[in-house]
Amino acid sequence: MRRNLFLRIVKGVMNQDSFFQSNHNATGRSSLSPLQKCTAAIRMLAYDVAADVVDEYLRIGTLNDINVLDRSPVFHEVLEGKAPKVRFSVN
């Protein structure tokens, strides 16, 4: 597909659906770019595959345990030794 056609599609999709617009999540991190989202959607439609098939190709990644920990500000604080003290007992 030619670049100018792809960019017209991206612009049109962004105008119709807010999902394809760039935004930030609750932690303040940027979401995927509109280009990444549109590329994934087009590849899923073209090859009739699920989202997890195109995630590595587009470097989207999934939210497995490692990725969730990497995104968590709590985990970064634990690594820096800033975690709150917790009292617990074992039976």
PDB file of N, CA, C and O in Angstrom:
ATOM      1  N   MET A   1       0.851  -1.164   0.000  1.00  0.00           N
ATOM      2  CA  MET A   1       0.000   0.000   0.000  1.00  0.00           C
ATOM      3  C   MET A   1       0.908   1.241   0.000  1.00  0.00           C
ATOM      4  O   MET A   1       1.920   1.285   0.699  1.00  0.00           O
ATOM      5  N   ARG A   2       0.534   2.209  -0.771  1.00  0.00           N
ATOM      6  CA  ARG A   2       1.324   3.438  -0.825  1.00  0.00           C
ATOM      7  C   ARG A   2       1.173   4.225   0.474  1.00  0.00           C
ATOM      8  O   ARG A   2       0.132   4.189   1.131  1.00  0.00           O
ATOM      9  N   ARG A   3       2.222   4.923   0.816  1.00  0.00           N
ATOM     10  CA  ARG A   3       2.268   5.680   2.071  1.00  0.00           C
ATOM     11  C   ARG A   3       1.137   6.702   2.174  1.00  0.00           C
ATOM     12  O   ARG A   3       0.476   6.796   3.209  1.00  0.00           O
ATOM     13  N   ASN A   4       0.913   7.464   1.109  1.00  0.00           N
ATOM     14  CA  ASN A   4      -0.117   8.507   1.171  1.00  0.00           C
ATOM     15  C   ASN A   4      -1.513   7.912   1.356  1.00  0.00           C
ATOM     16  O   ASN A   4      -2.348   8.511   2.033  1.00  0.00           O
ATOM     17  N   LEU A   5      -1.778   6.748   0.769  1.00  0.00           N
ATOM     18  CA  LEU A   5      -3.066   6.076   0.968  1.00  0.00           C
ATOM     19  C   LEU A   5      -3.203   5.620   2.415  1.00  0.00           C
ATOM     20  O   LEU A   5      -4.252   5.801   3.034  1.00  0.00           O
ATOM     21  N   PHE A   6      -2.140   5.028   2.949  1.00  0.00           N
ATOM     22  CA  PHE A   6      -2.169   4.561   4.344  1.00  0.00           C
ATOM     23  C   PHE A   6      -2.410   5.735   5.296  1.00  0.00           C
ATOM     24  O   PHE A   6      -3.217   5.624   6.218  1.00  0.00           O
ATOM     25  N   LEU A   7      -1.725   6.845   5.084  1.00  0.00           N
ATOM     26  CA  LEU A   7      -1.892   8.004   5.963  1.00  0.00           C
ATOM     27  C   LEU A   7      -3.290   8.606   5.856  1.00  0.00           C
ATOM     28  O   LEU A   7      -3.821   9.120   6.841  1.00  0.00           O
ATOM     29  N   ARG A   8      -3.893   8.546   4.660  1.00  0.00           N
ATOM     30  CA  ARG A   8      -5.288   9.000   4.511  1.00  0.00           C
ATOM     31  C   ARG A   8      -6.232   8.100   5.294  1.00  0.00           C
ATOM     32  O   ARG A   8      -7.175   8.577   5.926  1.00  0.00           O
ATOM     33  N   ILE A   9      -5.972   6.791   5.250  1.00  0.00           N
ATOM     34  CA  ILE A   9      -6.797   5.832   6.012  1.00  0.00           C
ATOM     35  C   ILE A   9      -6.658   6.112   7.506  1.00  0.00           C
ATOM     36  O   ILE A   9      -7.655   6.152   8.228  1.00  0.00           O
ATOM     37  N   VAL A  10      -5.425   6.305   7.970  1.00  0.00           N
ATOM     38  CA  VAL A  10      -5.182   6.579   9.393  1.00  0.00           C
ATOM     39  C   VAL A  10      -5.934   7.837   9.819  1.00  0.00           C
ATOM     40  O   VAL A  10      -6.601   7.845  10.854  1.00  0.00           O
ATOM     41  N   LYS A  11      -5.827   8.889   9.028  1.00  0.00           N
ATOM     42  CA  LYS A  11      -6.507  10.148   9.351  1.00  0.00           C
ATOM     43  C   LYS A  11      -8.022   9.963   9.388  1.00  0.00           C
ATOM     44  O   LYS A  11      -8.688  10.480  10.285  1.00  0.00           O
ATOM     45  N   GLY A  12      -8.562   9.236   8.429  1.00  0.00           N
ATOM     46  CA  GLY A  12     -10.003   8.988   8.394  1.00  0.00           C
ATOM     47  C   GLY A  12     -10.487   8.166   9.566  1.00  0.00           C
ATOM     48  O   GLY A  12     -11.536   8.453  10.144  1.00  0.00           O
ATOM     49  N   VAL A  13      -9.729   7.145   9.921  1.00  0.00           N
ATOM     50  CA  VAL A  13     -10.100   6.291  11.058  1.00  0.00           C
ATOM     51  C   VAL A  13     -10.015   7.083  12.365  1.00  0.00           C
ATOM     52  O   VAL A  13     -10.869   6.939  13.240  1.00  0.00           O
ATOM     53  N   MET A  14      -8.981   7.920  12.492  1.00  0.00           N
ATOM     54  CA  MET A  14      -8.841   8.742  13.706  1.00  0.00           C
ATOM     55  C   MET A  14     -10.016   9.701  13.871  1.00  0.00           C
ATOM     56  O   MET A  14     -10.453   9.968  14.991  1.00  0.00           O
ATOM     57  N   ASN A  15     -10.521  10.213  12.760  1.00  0.00           N
ATOM     58  CA  ASN A  15     -11.652  11.136  12.832  1.00  0.00           C
ATOM     59  C   ASN A  15     -12.956  10.442  13.193  1.00  0.00           C
ATOM     60  O   ASN A  15     -13.863  11.076  13.732  1.00  0.00           O
ATOM     61  N   GLN A  16     -13.065   9.142  12.903  1.00  0.00           N
ATOM     62  CA  GLN A  16     -14.301   8.406  13.146  1.00  0.00           C
ATOM     63  C   GLN A  16     -14.338   7.694  14.487  1.00  0.00           C
ATOM     64  O   GLN A  16     -15.415   7.499  15.049  1.00  0.00           O
ATOM     65  N   ASP A  17     -13.168   7.297  15.015  1.00  0.00           N
ATOM     66  CA  ASP A  17     -13.148   6.476  16.223  1.00  0.00           C
ATOM     67  C   ASP A  17     -12.046   6.961  17.158  1.00  0.00           C
ATOM     68  O   ASP A  17     -10.874   6.987  16.782  1.00  0.00           O
ATOM     69  N   SER A  18     -12.418   7.343  18.365  1.00  0.00           N
ATOM     70  CA  SER A  18     -11.450   7.891  19.315  1.00  0.00           C
ATOM     71  C   SER A  18     -10.418   6.857  19.772  1.00  0.00           C
ATOM     72  O   SER A  18      -9.356   7.233  20.267  1.00  0.00           O
ATOM     73  N   PHE A  19     -10.711   5.558  19.615  1.00  0.00           N
ATOM     74  CA  PHE A  19      -9.732   4.529  19.980  1.00  0.00           C
ATOM     75  C   PHE A  19      -8.431   4.708  19.215  1.00  0.00           C
ATOM     76  O   PHE A  19      -7.354   4.458  19.756  1.00  0.00           O
ATOM     77  N   PHE A  20      -8.521   5.136  17.970  1.00  0.00           N
ATOM     78  CA  PHE A  20      -7.347   5.250  17.121  1.00  0.00           C
ATOM     79  C   PHE A  20      -6.569   6.547  17.339  1.00  0.00           C
ATOM     80  O   PHE A  20      -5.527   6.758  16.719  1.00  0.00           O
ATOM     81  N   GLN A  21      -7.069   7.409  18.213  1.00  0.00           N
ATOM     82  CA  GLN A  21      -6.342   8.635  18.532  1.00  0.00           C
ATOM     83  C   GLN A  21      -5.331   8.353  19.634  1.00  0.00           C
ATOM     84  O   GLN A  21      -5.537   7.470  20.467  1.00  0.00           O
ATOM     85  N   SER A  22      -4.249   9.101  19.634  1.00  0.00           N
ATOM     86  CA  SER A  22      -3.213   8.940  20.647  1.00  0.00           C
ATOM     87  C   SER A  22      -3.716   9.519  21.964  1.00  0.00           C
ATOM     88  O   SER A  22      -4.299  10.603  21.990  1.00  0.00           O
ATOM     89  N   ASN A  23      -3.490   8.801  23.047  1.00  0.00           N
ATOM     90  CA  ASN A  23      -3.910   9.279  24.360  1.00  0.00           C
ATOM     91  C   ASN A  23      -2.974   8.720  25.426  1.00  0.00           C
ATOM     92  O   ASN A  23      -1.999   8.039  25.107  1.00  0.00           O
ATOM     93  N   HIS A  24      -3.264   9.004  26.671  1.00  0.00           N
ATOM     94  CA  HIS A  24      -2.456   8.521  27.788  1.00  0.00           C
ATOM     95  C   HIS A  24      -3.326   7.659  28.686  1.00  0.00           C
ATOM     96  O   HIS A  24      -4.527   7.891  28.822  1.00  0.00           O
ATOM     97  N   ASN A  25      -2.696   6.651  29.301  1.00  0.00           N
ATOM     98  CA  ASN A  25      -3.452   5.786  30.210  1.00  0.00           C
ATOM     99  C   ASN A  25      -3.452   6.380  31.615  1.00  0.00           C
ATOM    100  O   ASN A  25      -2.976   7.497  31.816  1.00  0.00           O
ATOM    101  N   ALA A  26      -3.976   5.648  32.576  1.00  0.00           N
ATOM    102  CA  ALA A  26      -4.118   6.153  33.942  1.00  0.00           C
ATOM    103  C   ALA A  26      -2.782   6.452  34.607  1.00  0.00           C
ATOM    104  O   ALA A  26      -2.720   7.291  35.505  1.00  0.00           O
ATOM    105  N   THR A  27      -1.720   5.789  34.190  1.00  0.00           N
ATOM    106  CA  THR A  27      -0.397   6.030  34.781  1.00  0.00           C
ATOM    107  C   THR A  27       0.342   7.160  34.082  1.00  0.00           C
ATOM    108  O   THR A  27       1.453   7.507  34.483  1.00  0.00           O
ATOM    109  N   GLY A  28      -0.256   7.742  33.038  1.00  0.00           N
ATOM    110  CA  GLY A  28       0.369   8.845  32.336  1.00  0.00           C
ATOM    111  C   GLY A  28       1.225   8.436  31.153  1.00  0.00           C
ATOM    112  O   GLY A  28       1.814   9.291  30.491  1.00  0.00           O
ATOM    113  N   ARG A  29       1.303   7.145  30.877  1.00  0.00           N
ATOM    114  CA  ARG A  29       2.102   6.686  29.738  1.00  0.00           C
ATOM    115  C   ARG A  29       1.303   6.820  28.448  1.00  0.00           C
ATOM    116  O   ARG A  29       0.079   6.691  28.438  1.00  0.00           O
ATOM    117  N   SER A  30       2.017   7.080  27.369  1.00  0.00           N
ATOM    118  CA  SER A  30       1.369   7.201  26.066  1.00  0.00           C
ATOM    119  C   SER A  30       0.863   5.848  25.593  1.00  0.00           C
ATOM    120  O   SER A  30       1.494   4.816  25.821  1.00  0.00           O
ATOM    121  N   SER A  31      -0.273   5.873  24.938  1.00  0.00           N
ATOM    122  CA  SER A  31      -0.787   4.640  24.341  1.00  0.00           C
ATOM    123  C   SER A  31      -0.067   4.410  23.021  1.00  0.00           C
ATOM    124  O   SER A  31       0.829   5.168  22.652  1.00  0.00           O
ATOM    125  N   LEU A  32      -0.458   3.376  22.325  1.00  0.00           N
ATOM    126  CA  LEU A  32       0.121   3.128  21.008  1.00  0.00           C
ATOM    127  C   LEU A  32      -0.227   4.272  20.075  1.00  0.00           C
ATOM    128  O   LEU A  32      -1.255   4.931  20.238  1.00  0.00           O
ATOM    129  N   SER A  33       0.630   4.502  19.102  1.00  0.00           N
ATOM    130  CA  SER A  33       0.368   5.571  18.147  1.00  0.00           C
ATOM    131  C   SER A  33      -0.754   5.157  17.202  1.00  0.00           C
ATOM    132  O   SER A  33      -1.009   3.967  17.021  1.00  0.00           O
ATOM    133  N   PRO A  34      -1.418   6.132  16.605  1.00  0.00           N
ATOM    134  CA  PRO A  34      -2.452   5.805  15.619  1.00  0.00           C
ATOM    135  C   PRO A  34      -1.901   4.952  14.466  1.00  0.00           C
ATOM    136  O   PRO A  34      -2.611   4.101  13.929  1.00  0.00           O
ATOM    137  N   LEU A  35      -0.648   5.179  14.092  1.00  0.00           N
ATOM    138  CA  LEU A  35      -0.043   4.374  13.027  1.00  0.00           C
ATOM    139  C   LEU A  35       0.063   2.914  13.440  1.00  0.00           C
ATOM    140  O   LEU A  35      -0.228   2.021  12.644  1.00  0.00           O
ATOM    141  N   GLN A  36       0.482   2.660  14.692  1.00  0.00           N
ATOM    142  CA  GLN A  36       0.583   1.280  15.171  1.00  0.00           C
ATOM    143  C   GLN A  36      -0.788   0.621  15.235  1.00  0.00           C
ATOM    144  O   GLN A  36      -0.952  -0.528  14.824  1.00  0.00           O
ATOM    145  N   LYS A  37      -1.767   1.351  15.751  1.00  0.00           N
ATOM    146  CA  LYS A  37      -3.117   0.793  15.880  1.00  0.00           C
ATOM    147  C   LYS A  37      -3.713   0.458  14.514  1.00  0.00           C
ATOM    148  O   LYS A  37      -4.307  -0.605  14.334  1.00  0.00           O
ATOM    149  N   CYS A  38      -3.552   1.370  13.556  1.00  0.00           N
ATOM    150  CA  CYS A  38      -4.098   1.130  12.211  1.00  0.00           C
ATOM    151  C   CYS A  38      -3.360   0.005  11.505  1.00  0.00           C
ATOM    152  O   CYS A  38      -3.980  -0.815  10.826  1.00  0.00           O
ATOM    153  N   THR A  39      -2.043  -0.042  11.659  1.00  0.00           N
ATOM    154  CA  THR A  39      -1.277  -1.125  11.047  1.00  0.00           C
ATOM    155  C   THR A  39      -1.731  -2.467  11.585  1.00  0.00           C
ATOM    156  O   THR A  39      -1.912  -3.416  10.822  1.00  0.00           O
ATOM    157  N   ALA A  40      -1.916  -2.556  12.897  1.00  0.00           N
ATOM    158  CA  ALA A  40      -2.376  -3.805  13.499  1.00  0.00           C
ATOM    159  C   ALA A  40      -3.760  -4.183  12.982  1.00  0.00           C
ATOM    160  O   ALA A  40      -4.006  -5.338  12.635  1.00  0.00           O
ATOM    161  N   ALA A  41      -4.664  -3.201  12.934  1.00  0.00           N
ATOM    162  CA  ALA A  41      -6.029  -3.483  12.465  1.00  0.00           C
ATOM    163  C   ALA A  41      -6.042  -3.947  11.013  1.00  0.00           C
ATOM    164  O   ALA A  41      -6.749  -4.895  10.672  1.00  0.00           O
ATOM    165  N   ILE A  42      -5.269  -3.288  10.160  1.00  0.00           N
ATOM    166  CA  ILE A  42      -5.232  -3.669   8.745  1.00  0.00           C
ATOM    167  C   ILE A  42      -4.639  -5.055   8.570  1.00  0.00           C
ATOM    168  O   ILE A  42      -5.150  -5.852   7.783  1.00  0.00           O
ATOM    169  N   ARG A  43      -3.560  -5.356   9.297  1.00  0.00           N
ATOM    170  CA  ARG A  43      -2.948  -6.690   9.196  1.00  0.00           C
ATOM    171  C   ARG A  43      -3.897  -7.775   9.711  1.00  0.00           C
ATOM    172  O   ARG A  43      -3.961  -8.868   9.147  1.00  0.00           O
ATOM    173  N   MET A  44      -4.631  -7.470  10.781  1.00  0.00           N
ATOM    174  CA  MET A  44      -5.594  -8.449  11.308  1.00  0.00           C
ATOM    175  C   MET A  44      -6.690  -8.729  10.288  1.00  0.00           C
ATOM    176  O   MET A  44      -7.098  -9.876  10.107  1.00  0.00           O
ATOM    177  N   LEU A  45      -7.164  -7.683   9.624  1.00  0.00           N
ATOM    178  CA  LEU A  45      -8.198  -7.864   8.608  1.00  0.00           C
ATOM    179  C   LEU A  45      -7.658  -8.576   7.373  1.00  0.00           C
ATOM    180  O   LEU A  45      -8.316  -9.456   6.818  1.00  0.00           O
ATOM    181  N   ALA A  46      -6.465  -8.193   6.951  1.00  0.00           N
ATOM    182  CA  ALA A  46      -5.895  -8.758   5.722  1.00  0.00           C
ATOM    183  C   ALA A  46      -5.569 -10.239   5.871  1.00  0.00           C
ATOM    184  O   ALA A  46      -5.801 -11.022   4.949  1.00  0.00           O
ATOM    185  N   TYR A  47      -5.034 -10.627   7.023  1.00  0.00           N
ATOM    186  CA  TYR A  47      -4.597 -12.015   7.207  1.00  0.00           C
ATOM    187  C   TYR A  47      -5.569 -12.850   8.035  1.00  0.00           C
ATOM    188  O   TYR A  47      -5.332 -14.034   8.275  1.00  0.00           O
ATOM    189  N   ASP A  48      -6.680 -12.220   8.476  1.00  0.00           N
ATOM    190  CA  ASP A  48      -7.697 -12.928   9.258  1.00  0.00           C
ATOM    191  C   ASP A  48      -7.074 -13.611  10.472  1.00  0.00           C
ATOM    192  O   ASP A  48      -7.234 -14.814  10.680  1.00  0.00           O
ATOM    193  N   VAL A  49      -6.352 -12.808  11.274  1.00  0.00           N
ATOM    194  CA  VAL A  49      -5.684 -13.329  12.467  1.00  0.00           C
ATOM    195  C   VAL A  49      -6.089 -12.515  13.686  1.00  0.00           C
ATOM    196  O   VAL A  49      -6.653 -11.427  13.568  1.00  0.00           O
ATOM    197  N   ALA A  50      -5.791 -13.064  14.859  1.00  0.00           N
ATOM    198  CA  ALA A  50      -6.094 -12.387  16.117  1.00  0.00           C
ATOM    199  C   ALA A  50      -5.021 -11.339  16.427  1.00  0.00           C
ATOM    200  O   ALA A  50      -3.957 -11.330  15.808  1.00  0.00           O
ATOM    201  N   ALA A  51      -5.307 -10.467  17.380  1.00  0.00           N
ATOM    202  CA  ALA A  51      -4.391  -9.377  17.722  1.00  0.00           C
ATOM    203  C   ALA A  51      -3.045  -9.879  18.224  1.00  0.00           C
ATOM    204  O   ALA A  51      -2.013  -9.271  17.939  1.00  0.00           O
ATOM    205  N   ASP A  52      -3.045 -10.970  18.960  1.00  0.00           N
ATOM    206  CA  ASP A  52      -1.779 -11.450  19.512  1.00  0.00           C
ATOM    207  C   ASP A  52      -0.824 -11.973  18.442  1.00  0.00           C
ATOM    208  O   ASP A  52       0.360 -12.162  18.720  1.00  0.00           O
ATOM    209  N   VAL A  53      -1.307 -12.207  17.240  1.00  0.00           N
ATOM    210  CA  VAL A  53      -0.440 -12.653  16.150  1.00  0.00           C
ATOM    211  C   VAL A  53       0.407 -11.486  15.633  1.00  0.00           C
ATOM    212  O   VAL A  53       1.554 -11.686  15.236  1.00  0.00           O
ATOM    213  N   VAL A  54      -0.143 -10.282  15.636  1.00  0.00           N
ATOM    214  CA  VAL A  54       0.580  -9.131  15.098  1.00  0.00           C
ATOM    215  C   VAL A  54       1.294  -8.309  16.166  1.00  0.00           C
ATOM    216  O   VAL A  54       1.991  -7.353  15.828  1.00  0.00           O
ATOM    217  N   ASP A  55       1.141  -8.651  17.443  1.00  0.00           N
ATOM    218  CA  ASP A  55       1.716  -7.805  18.487  1.00  0.00           C
ATOM    219  C   ASP A  55       3.241  -7.783  18.481  1.00  0.00           C
ATOM    220  O   ASP A  55       3.832  -6.729  18.713  1.00  0.00           O
ATOM    221  N   GLU A  56       3.893  -8.914  18.225  1.00  0.00           N
ATOM    222  CA  GLU A  56       5.347  -8.907  18.196  1.00  0.00           C
ATOM    223  C   GLU A  56       5.875  -8.209  16.951  1.00  0.00           C
ATOM    224  O   GLU A  56       6.877  -7.497  17.014  1.00  0.00           O
ATOM    225  N   TYR A  57       5.212  -8.408  15.833  1.00  0.00           N
ATOM    226  CA  TYR A  57       5.637  -7.764  14.597  1.00  0.00           C
ATOM    227  C   TYR A  57       5.614  -6.243  14.751  1.00  0.00           C
ATOM    228  O   TYR A  57       6.519  -5.549  14.287  1.00  0.00           O
ATOM    229  N   LEU A  58       4.588  -5.744  15.396  1.00  0.00           N
ATOM    230  CA  LEU A  58       4.440  -4.303  15.577  1.00  0.00           C
ATOM    231  C   LEU A  58       5.008  -3.820  16.900  1.00  0.00           C
ATOM    232  O   LEU A  58       4.913  -2.635  17.219  1.00  0.00           O
ATOM    233  N   ARG A  59       5.592  -4.715  17.666  1.00  0.00           N
ATOM    234  CA  ARG A  59       6.157  -4.404  18.980  1.00  0.00           C
ATOM    235  C   ARG A  59       5.118  -3.795  19.904  1.00  0.00           C
ATOM    236  O   ARG A  59       5.405  -2.881  20.677  1.00  0.00           O
ATOM    237  N   ILE A  60       3.901  -4.324  19.806  1.00  0.00           N
ATOM    238  CA  ILE A  60       2.833  -3.871  20.680  1.00  0.00           C
ATOM    239  C   ILE A  60       2.993  -4.540  22.043  1.00  0.00           C
ATOM    240  O   ILE A  60       2.815  -3.891  23.074  1.00  0.00           O
ATOM    241  N   GLY A  61       3.329  -5.835  22.059  1.00  0.00           N
ATOM    242  CA  GLY A  61       3.470  -6.537  23.313  1.00  0.00           C
ATOM    243  C   GLY A  61       2.161  -6.795  23.971  1.00  0.00           C
ATOM    244  O   GLY A  61       1.185  -6.115  23.656  1.00  0.00           O
ATOM    245  N   THR A  62       2.078  -7.752  24.881  1.00  0.00           N
ATOM    246  CA  THR A  62       0.873  -8.057  25.635  1.00  0.00           C
ATOM    247  C   THR A  62       1.124  -7.753  27.097  1.00  0.00           C
ATOM    248  O   THR A  62       2.271  -7.589  27.512  1.00  0.00           O
ATOM    249  N   LEU A  63       0.069  -7.677  27.875  1.00  0.00           N
ATOM    250  CA  LEU A  63       0.220  -7.372  29.292  1.00  0.00           C
ATOM    251  C   LEU A  63       0.360  -8.661  30.102  1.00  0.00           C
ATOM    252  O   LEU A  63      -0.546  -9.043  30.843  1.00  0.00           O
ATOM    253  N   ASN A  64       1.502  -9.319  29.952  1.00  0.00           N
ATOM    254  CA  ASN A  64       1.792 -10.466  30.792  1.00  0.00           C
ATOM    255  C   ASN A  64       2.408  -9.971  32.094  1.00  0.00           C
ATOM    256  O   ASN A  64       2.547  -8.763  32.287  1.00  0.00           O
ATOM    257  N   ASP A  65       2.777 -10.874  32.984  1.00  0.00           N
ATOM    258  CA  ASP A  65       3.283 -10.481  34.295  1.00  0.00           C
ATOM    259  C   ASP A  65       4.492  -9.554  34.209  1.00  0.00           C
ATOM    260  O   ASP A  65       4.575  -8.581  34.959  1.00  0.00           O
ATOM    261  N   ILE A  66       5.414  -9.835  33.321  1.00  0.00           N
ATOM    262  CA  ILE A  66       6.626  -9.019  33.215  1.00  0.00           C
ATOM    263  C   ILE A  66       6.294  -7.621  32.718  1.00  0.00           C
ATOM    264  O   ILE A  66       6.805  -6.641  33.260  1.00  0.00           O
ATOM    265  N   ASN A  67       5.460  -7.511  31.710  1.00  0.00           N
ATOM    266  CA  ASN A  67       5.108  -6.188  31.187  1.00  0.00           C
ATOM    267  C   ASN A  67       4.300  -5.378  32.190  1.00  0.00           C
ATOM    268  O   ASN A  67       4.471  -4.162  32.286  1.00  0.00           O
ATOM    269  N   VAL A  68       3.423  -6.039  32.938  1.00  0.00           N
ATOM    270  CA  VAL A  68       2.631  -5.332  33.941  1.00  0.00           C
ATOM    271  C   VAL A  68       3.544  -4.794  35.033  1.00  0.00           C
ATOM    272  O   VAL A  68       3.388  -3.654  35.469  1.00  0.00           O
ATOM    273  N   LEU A  69       4.497  -5.610  35.475  1.00  0.00           N
ATOM    274  CA  LEU A  69       5.442  -5.138  36.487  1.00  0.00           C
ATOM    275  C   LEU A  69       6.273  -3.982  35.960  1.00  0.00           C
ATOM    276  O   LEU A  69       6.545  -3.033  36.695  1.00  0.00           O
ATOM    277  N   ASP A  70       6.679  -4.045  34.708  1.00  0.00           N
ATOM    278  CA  ASP A  70       7.486  -2.978  34.131  1.00  0.00           C
ATOM    279  C   ASP A  70       6.713  -1.668  34.048  1.00  0.00           C
ATOM    280  O   ASP A  70       7.313  -0.598  34.149  1.00  0.00           O
ATOM    281  N   ARG A  71       5.409  -1.726  33.868  1.00  0.00           N
ATOM    282  CA  ARG A  71       4.589  -0.521  33.761  1.00  0.00           C
ATOM    283  C   ARG A  71       4.162   0.023  35.115  1.00  0.00           C
ATOM    284  O   ARG A  71       3.698   1.159  35.207  1.00  0.00           O
ATOM    285  N   SER A  72       4.311  -0.769  36.156  1.00  0.00           N
ATOM    286  CA  SER A  72       3.799  -0.390  37.465  1.00  0.00           C
ATOM    287  C   SER A  72       4.747   0.572  38.178  1.00  0.00           C
ATOM    288  O   SER A  72       5.923   0.257  38.360  1.00  0.00           O
ATOM    289  N   PRO A  73       4.245   1.752  38.585  1.00  0.00           N
ATOM    290  CA  PRO A  73       5.101   2.654  39.357  1.00  0.00           C
ATOM    291  C   PRO A  73       5.456   2.067  40.719  1.00  0.00           C
ATOM    292  O   PRO A  73       6.499   2.398  41.281  1.00  0.00           O
ATOM    293  N   VAL A  74       4.594   1.195  41.256  1.00  0.00           N
ATOM    294  CA  VAL A  74       4.878   0.547  42.541  1.00  0.00           C
ATOM    295  C   VAL A  74       6.119  -0.330  42.432  1.00  0.00           C
ATOM    296  O   VAL A  74       6.948  -0.344  43.342  1.00  0.00           O
ATOM    297  N   PHE A  75       6.253  -1.056  41.337  1.00  0.00           N
ATOM    298  CA  PHE A  75       7.405  -1.930  41.139  1.00  0.00           C
ATOM    299  C   PHE A  75       8.689  -1.116  41.072  1.00  0.00           C
ATOM    300  O   PHE A  75       9.709  -1.530  41.623  1.00  0.00           O
ATOM    301  N   HIS A  76       8.657   0.030  40.409  1.00  0.00           N
ATOM    302  CA  HIS A  76       9.847   0.883  40.337  1.00  0.00           C
ATOM    303  C   HIS A  76      10.231   1.404  41.719  1.00  0.00           C
ATOM    304  O   HIS A  76      11.415   1.515  42.037  1.00  0.00           O
ATOM    305  N   GLU A  77       9.232   1.723  42.536  1.00  0.00           N
ATOM    306  CA  GLU A  77       9.521   2.178  43.894  1.00  0.00           C
ATOM    307  C   GLU A  77      10.129   1.060  44.738  1.00  0.00           C
ATOM    308  O   GLU A  77      11.015   1.311  45.555  1.00  0.00           O
ATOM    309  N   VAL A  78       9.661  -0.159  44.545  1.00  0.00           N
ATOM    310  CA  VAL A  78      10.229  -1.303  45.273  1.00  0.00           C
ATOM    311  C   VAL A  78      11.690  -1.482  44.890  1.00  0.00           C
ATOM    312  O   VAL A  78      12.530  -1.712  45.759  1.00  0.00           O
ATOM    313  N   LEU A  79      12.005  -1.380  43.608  1.00  0.00           N
ATOM    314  CA  LEU A  79      13.386  -1.516  43.155  1.00  0.00           C
ATOM    315  C   LEU A  79      14.281  -0.423  43.724  1.00  0.00           C
ATOM    316  O   LEU A  79      15.468  -0.648  43.962  1.00  0.00           O
ATOM    317  N   GLU A  80      13.715   0.755  43.941  1.00  0.00           N
ATOM    318  CA  GLU A  80      14.488   1.869  44.480  1.00  0.00           C
ATOM    319  C   GLU A  80      14.510   1.878  46.005  1.00  0.00           C
ATOM    320  O   GLU A  80      15.116   2.763  46.609  1.00  0.00           O
ATOM    321  N   GLY A  81      13.853   0.901  46.631  1.00  0.00           N
ATOM    322  CA  GLY A  81      13.824   0.830  48.090  1.00  0.00           C
ATOM    323  C   GLY A  81      12.867   1.810  48.731  1.00  0.00           C
ATOM    324  O   GLY A  81      13.039   2.151  49.901  1.00  0.00           O
ATOM    325  N   LYS A  82      11.875   2.268  48.013  1.00  0.00           N
ATOM    326  CA  LYS A  82      10.928   3.257  48.523  1.00  0.00           C
ATOM    327  C   LYS A  82       9.580   2.650  48.905  1.00  0.00           C
ATOM    328  O   LYS A  82       8.620   3.387  49.130  1.00  0.00           O
ATOM    329  N   ALA A  83       9.491   1.357  48.980  1.00  0.00           N
ATOM    330  CA  ALA A  83       8.207   0.711  49.254  1.00  0.00           C
ATOM    331  C   ALA A  83       7.816   0.914  50.718  1.00  0.00           C
ATOM    332  O   ALA A  83       8.683   0.978  51.589  1.00  0.00           O
ATOM    333  N   PRO A  84       6.518   1.014  50.989  1.00  0.00           N
ATOM    334  CA  PRO A  84       6.084   1.173  52.384  1.00  0.00           C
ATOM    335  C   PRO A  84       6.318  -0.122  53.170  1.00  0.00           C
ATOM    336  O   PRO A  84       6.294  -1.221  52.618  1.00  0.00           O
ATOM    337  N   LYS A  85       6.544   0.046  54.467  1.00  0.00           N
ATOM    338  CA  LYS A  85       6.731  -1.140  55.314  1.00  0.00           C
ATOM    339  C   LYS A  85       5.387  -1.832  55.504  1.00  0.00           C
ATOM    340  O   LYS A  85       4.360  -1.178  55.689  1.00  0.00           O
ATOM    341  N   VAL A  86       5.406  -3.133  55.457  1.00  0.00           N
ATOM    342  CA  VAL A  86       4.192  -3.932  55.598  1.00  0.00           C
ATOM    343  C   VAL A  86       4.401  -4.927  56.731  1.00  0.00           C
ATOM    344  O   VAL A  86       5.416  -5.621  56.781  1.00  0.00           O
ATOM    345  N   ARG A  87       3.446  -4.989  57.623  1.00  0.00           N
ATOM    346  CA  ARG A  87       3.513  -5.972  58.714  1.00  0.00           C
ATOM    347  C   ARG A  87       2.683  -7.180  58.326  1.00  0.00           C
ATOM    348  O   ARG A  87       1.572  -7.042  57.814  1.00  0.00           O
ATOM    349  N   PHE A  88       3.218  -8.351  58.569  1.00  0.00           N
ATOM    350  CA  PHE A  88       2.475  -9.570  58.309  1.00  0.00           C
ATOM    351  C   PHE A  88       2.983 -10.661  59.231  1.00  0.00           C
ATOM    352  O   PHE A  88       4.082 -10.575  59.778  1.00  0.00           O
ATOM    353  N   SER A  89       2.174 -11.675  59.390  1.00  0.00           N
ATOM    354  CA  SER A  89       2.584 -12.829  60.202  1.00  0.00           C
ATOM    355  C   SER A  89       2.202 -14.094  59.450  1.00  0.00           C
ATOM    356  O   SER A  89       1.250 -14.125  58.671  1.00  0.00           O
ATOM    357  N   VAL A  90       2.974 -15.125  59.711  1.00  0.00           N
ATOM    358  CA  VAL A  90       2.749 -16.392  59.049  1.00  0.00           C
ATOM    359  C   VAL A  90       2.311 -17.387  60.110  1.00  0.00           C
ATOM    360  O   VAL A  90       2.933 -17.498  61.166  1.00  0.00           O
ATOM    361  N   ASN A  91       1.233 -18.109  59.819  1.00  0.00           N
ATOM    362  CA  ASN A  91       0.748 -19.107  60.783  1.00  0.00           C
ATOM    363  C   ASN A  91       1.630 -20.331  60.788  1.00  0.00           C
ATOM    364  O   ASN A  91       1.373 -21.273  61.537  1.00  0.00           O
TER     365      ASN A  91
END
